[in-house]
Amino acid sequence: MLETPNAARRVSAFADAVSPAGIRPLPGAARFALRLREADATGEAAGFRLDQPLNTFAAQGDRLSLRLGPNEWLLIGPEADADAIAAEIAAALGTRFHTLVDIGHRNVAIEVKGPHAADILNAGCPLDLFDARFPTGTATRTLLGKAEIVLMRLDDAPTYRVECWRSFATYVHDFLTEAAQEFDAGT
C-alpha cells in the first residue's frame, strides 16, 4: 500500500515572484476555518479570541482570530504549531458543537504596506479602505479584481494582510504589483 503523509506538502506559491517595495509574500502559517454557534463563542480557545465583534480580528501573541460571520472564524498561527493548535482547540471547545477544518494548505498571505497601501488595494477592491471606514483591527471577506480574499488592516502604517487561495496567489500578487507601479513611478 502506498503511504502518504497526513498533511499536503506545502511549497511556496511565490517561488519566482518579484515584489515591489511594500508588497511581500508572507511565510506559511497554520490556518483553520472554525464554525461554532454564536452562543458558544465566549472568551477564547487555545489562544484565539472568539468573543469579538463581526468583521474584526484579534491578535494574541503569534495567533490571529478573524471573525468573518456570526458563526465563522479564520484562525491563523505558526505553521509549525498546526497539530498542536488543532488539539488545543478541540480540548478547549470540548463538547460544544463545532467544526474545525485545516486550510493551511489552501491559503497564502501577502502583506501590503506603506503610504499608498490603501490606494494599491483599491485598484481592485471595492471597499473604502481609508481610516474612518476600515480602521486598524478590521477584517472582512471581499474581492480583489476577480479573486475572493480576506483582508485585514493590521496597523495604522497602514499595513494590510491579504489572505487568498493558493490557486489565486499569482493573480493576486501580480495584480498588486501592477497597481503598485503607479505609485513607484511617482515617488
ROBATI-746670 format. One line per 5 residues: number of its first residue (from 1); for each residue x, y, z of C-alpha. Coordinates in Angstrom, 3 decimals. Layout:
<nodes>
NUM	X Y Z ~ ...
</nodes>
This chain:
<nodes>
1	0.000 0.000 0.000 ~ 1.227 3.493 -0.833 ~ 1.951 5.515 2.277 ~ 1.384 9.262 2.142 ~ 1.971 11.908 4.799
6	-1.046 13.259 6.677 ~ -0.506 16.825 5.532 ~ -0.207 18.118 1.995 ~ 3.289 19.170 1.010 ~ 3.408 22.926 1.272
11	5.586 24.770 -1.191 ~ 5.759 28.490 -1.763 ~ 3.184 29.879 -4.147 ~ 5.569 32.772 -4.786 ~ 8.781 30.955 -5.768
16	9.594 33.235 -8.716 ~ 7.682 36.322 -7.623 ~ 9.405 39.693 -7.593 ~ 7.724 42.138 -5.254 ~ 7.949 45.913 -5.258
21	8.603 47.745 -2.008 ~ 5.638 47.454 0.325 ~ 4.300 44.194 -1.133 ~ 5.680 40.923 0.143 ~ 4.542 37.332 0.348
26	4.270 36.175 3.950 ~ 5.678 32.885 5.211 ~ 3.463 29.825 5.578 ~ 1.073 29.610 8.503 ~ -1.333 27.232 10.160
31	-4.865 28.231 9.197 ~ -8.162 26.833 10.377 ~ -11.768 27.547 9.480 ~ -13.811 27.311 12.666 ~ -17.591 27.128 12.753
36	-19.210 27.487 16.160 ~ -22.626 28.574 17.349 ~ -22.593 32.235 18.318 ~ -23.903 31.402 21.808 ~ -20.844 29.167 22.360
41	-18.343 31.813 21.213 ~ -17.272 33.038 24.623 ~ -13.808 34.020 25.735 ~ -11.014 32.282 23.911 ~ -9.963 28.851 22.764
46	-6.305 27.834 22.529 ~ -5.099 31.437 22.496 ~ -7.640 32.561 19.894 ~ -10.204 35.145 20.941 ~ -13.746 34.172 19.920
51	-15.932 36.840 21.538 ~ -15.025 39.698 19.233 ~ -17.337 41.781 17.020 ~ -18.054 40.705 13.444 ~ -15.534 41.783 10.781
56	-12.707 42.278 13.249 ~ -9.585 40.391 14.216 ~ -7.772 39.907 17.492 ~ -4.077 39.143 17.900 ~ -2.768 37.263 20.904
61	0.957 36.709 20.542 ~ 1.526 34.988 17.220 ~ -2.110 33.865 16.854 ~ -4.775 35.762 14.911 ~ -8.509 35.220 15.183
66	-10.687 36.764 12.465 ~ -14.439 36.791 12.985 ~ -15.896 36.715 9.481 ~ -19.504 35.829 10.266 ~ -21.869 35.150 13.169
71	-20.583 31.576 13.424 ~ -17.366 31.722 11.355 ~ -13.744 32.382 12.300 ~ -10.445 32.173 10.460 ~ -7.689 31.196 12.893
76	-4.035 31.785 11.943 ~ -0.970 30.677 13.874 ~ 2.598 29.470 13.386 ~ 2.856 26.774 10.732 ~ 4.926 24.515 12.989
81	2.133 24.547 15.602 ~ -0.671 23.304 13.318 ~ -1.167 19.936 15.022 ~ -0.894 21.436 18.499 ~ -3.378 24.202 17.644
86	-5.934 21.687 16.383 ~ -5.575 19.604 19.550 ~ -5.765 22.675 21.807 ~ -8.923 23.942 20.105 ~ -10.587 20.527 20.326
91	-9.743 20.369 24.030 ~ -10.879 23.952 24.687 ~ -14.221 23.559 22.905 ~ -14.854 20.132 24.423 ~ -18.441 19.040 23.822
96	-19.575 22.303 22.230 ~ -20.788 21.557 18.704 ~ -18.212 22.911 16.243 ~ -16.281 22.155 13.077 ~ -12.588 22.850 12.625
101	-11.025 22.431 9.193 ~ -7.308 22.779 8.491 ~ -6.999 25.112 5.493 ~ -3.274 25.821 5.849 ~ -2.540 24.124 2.533
106	-5.195 26.167 0.721 ~ -4.431 29.754 1.748 ~ -1.440 32.059 1.367 ~ -0.892 35.628 2.550 ~ 0.548 38.802 1.080
111	1.387 41.947 3.040 ~ 0.695 45.378 1.531 ~ 2.301 48.197 3.493 ~ 3.083 51.875 3.163 ~ 1.522 55.255 2.465
116	-0.148 54.040 -0.755 ~ -1.271 50.621 0.538 ~ -4.984 51.536 0.521 ~ -4.672 53.031 -2.971 ~ -2.943 49.899 -4.272
121	-5.657 47.654 -2.832 ~ -8.425 49.955 -4.063 ~ -7.238 49.396 -7.630 ~ -9.234 46.168 -7.414 ~ -11.075 46.165 -4.075
126	-14.459 47.944 -3.881 ~ -14.245 48.741 -0.154 ~ -13.448 52.178 1.254 ~ -10.136 51.350 2.961 ~ -9.326 54.679 4.496
131	-9.093 55.237 8.242 ~ -12.677 56.131 9.153 ~ -14.267 53.246 7.199 ~ -11.651 50.493 7.571 ~ -9.751 51.155 10.817
136	-6.979 49.063 12.330 ~ -8.441 45.791 13.609 ~ -10.905 45.364 10.744 ~ -11.092 42.067 8.843 ~ -13.536 41.043 6.144
141	-14.094 38.856 3.139 ~ -14.102 40.838 -0.131 ~ -12.826 40.810 -3.716 ~ -9.586 41.933 -5.296 ~ -10.102 42.016 -9.017
146	-11.652 38.619 -9.745 ~ -10.308 36.830 -6.643 ~ -12.036 36.358 -3.310 ~ -9.776 37.483 -0.467 ~ -9.863 38.030 3.265
151	-8.488 41.473 4.055 ~ -7.160 42.670 7.412 ~ -5.851 46.058 8.442 ~ -3.035 45.287 10.843 ~ -1.926 48.771 11.897
156	-2.029 52.494 11.157 ~ 1.127 52.451 8.950 ~ -1.102 51.287 7.133 ~ -0.299 47.590 6.831 ~ -2.805 45.163 5.299
161	-2.750 41.379 5.163 ~ -4.372 39.770 2.128 ~ -5.340 36.092 2.529 ~ -6.248 34.270 -0.666 ~ -6.486 30.766 -2.033
166	-3.173 29.372 -3.235 ~ -4.630 28.908 -6.720 ~ -5.198 32.696 -6.933 ~ -1.849 33.676 -5.347 ~ -0.041 34.519 -8.589
171	-3.006 36.507 -9.891 ~ -3.385 38.473 -6.618 ~ 0.348 39.132 -6.309 ~ 0.622 40.257 -9.948 ~ -2.469 42.457 -9.574
176	-0.991 44.192 -6.519 ~ 2.420 44.519 -8.175 ~ 0.921 46.140 -11.255 ~ -1.188 48.531 -9.151 ~ 1.886 49.480 -7.115
181	3.796 50.524 -10.258 ~ 1.688 53.665 -10.485 ~ 2.974 54.794 -7.104 ~ 6.581 53.631 -7.546 ~ 6.874 55.897 -10.597
186	5.565 58.872 -8.658 ~ 7.967 58.669 -5.722
</nodes>
